[in-house]
Every structure is written in structure tokens, then in C-alpha cells.
Amino acid sequence: MAQTLQLLRAMRTIHLLLILVAALCSCGDPSGAGVGEQCAGFQGTQCRSDLFCDFELGGCALADGAGTCQVPPIECTSGGEPVCGCDGERYASECEAHQAGTDDSGNSDCLSVVDGR
């Protein structure tokens, strides 16, 4: 009986510690940031998988720049200049990069995006 009480007390203590850790943890939402919420930056916050991180003035989070989670466009009109996405891939337009879940890098040279230049 005494061992059972000790075990129950230990389990209760562990349970309370887990609750405390969860309450104090700033781990963020495991599913990612939502529309309009900050992404990347110093904390490296990721957007939900159905969104992309839109950086101001291109740059792909260089120098810990932050962006905003946005919904990718459903449809792109033809035209536009080819761009290099933050994933290092070339796209026919900024819209197509966004559809693929990445922002455009602001560079026309995809090698500079991959190399971090």
C-alpha cells in the first residue's frame, strides 16, 4: 500500500511538472504560423504548410529578416518576369513562385540564392 501511494505521488508530481513545462514553453504552434502572422526572423517561425512566408523587399530571410504568412494565389495570369524562388528554383513569375509555396528572392540568379550571396 505504501509503495502504491509513493507511486501515485510521483506520477502526480511528474504530471504537474509536465503541465508547468507546457505552460512556460514558448515552442510555438506545431502546425505553424497562420495568415498575417510573422514568419522566419530570429525565431525561425515557419508558416502552416498551406501558406508561404512573404518577405518584404525580397531577401529570403537574409540577415534574419522576417516575413508574413500569406495564402498562395489560386490562379496566375500569364506574363511576368522569371524569378528565382527562395527555394533556389526558377519560376516563370512571382505568382508561380508563391503558388509553389515560396517567395521570390529578388535575385535573377538562382545560384546566389543557394549560395547565400
N, C-alpha and C positions, 0 to 999 in steps of 0.2 A: 504494500500500500504506500509506503514512504517513497519507494522508487517511482511509483506512478505519479505521485504528487510532484516530485522533483522534475520528472519528465514533462509534465503539464506546465509547470512554471517556466522551464527552459523554453518550451515551444511558444509560450505566451510572450516571453521576453524577445525571442527571435522575431515573432510576428510584429511586435511593437517596433522593433528596430527597423524592420523592412518597411513599415508604414512611414516611419520617420525619414528614412533614406529616400523613399519615393517622394515625400512631400518637399524635401530640400533639394532634390535633384533638379538641375536645370538642363536636363538631357534633351529637351525639346520634344516635339511631336514626332514619333517614329514614322509617321506617314508623310512627313514633310510639311513645308510652309504652304499656306493657301494663297489664293488670288489677292494681290496687293500687299502681301507680306514681304518683308526683307529676305533676300537670299544671298548666299555667298558671304562676302565680307570676312571679318576677323573670325567669326564663329563658324564659317563654312556651312551655313544652313542650306539644305537642299530643298527645292520645291517638290511638291507632290509629283508623282510620275506623269500625271496628265497635264502638267504645266511646264513652262520653261522660265529660266531666270533671264530677265531683260535688263541688261546693264546700260546705264546712261553713257552716251558717247562711245559706245563700243568698249573694247578693252578686255572683255572676258575675265573679269575679276582680278586683273593685274594689280599689283600693289594693294591687295586686299580690298579692292573696290566692291561695293555691294550693289545689288540689283533689286528688282521687284518681280515677284512671281506673276506671270501673265498666262492667260489662256491662249494657246496657239490658234492661228486662223484656221477656219474650216476649209476655205477656198482661197486660192491665189489667182489673181488675174495674170495674164501673160505679160511679159515685159519686165523691165527692171534690170539692173546691172548684176552680174555674177558677184557673189560674195563668198568669203571663207567663214565658215561657222566656227564657234568657239570649240567645237569638237575636232577641228582640223580638217574637216571635209569641205569641198566646194559645193555650192548651191547656185541654182540659176537665178535666185533672187533672195532678198532678205526674208520675204514672206515664206519661201520654201524652207529656209533655214529654221524659221520659227515653227513651221509645221513639223519639222523633224525633231523638235524639242530642244533647239539650241539657239542662242543669239548669234548675230553676225559679229565678227571680230573687229570690224572697222579696218581690217587689212585686206588687201587684194592677194597677198602672198600667203598661202596656207602654211608654208614651211615656217614662217616667222611665228605663227600661232603655236605650232607644235614645238618649236624650239624655245618658245618663251621670249622671243625678241620683240 
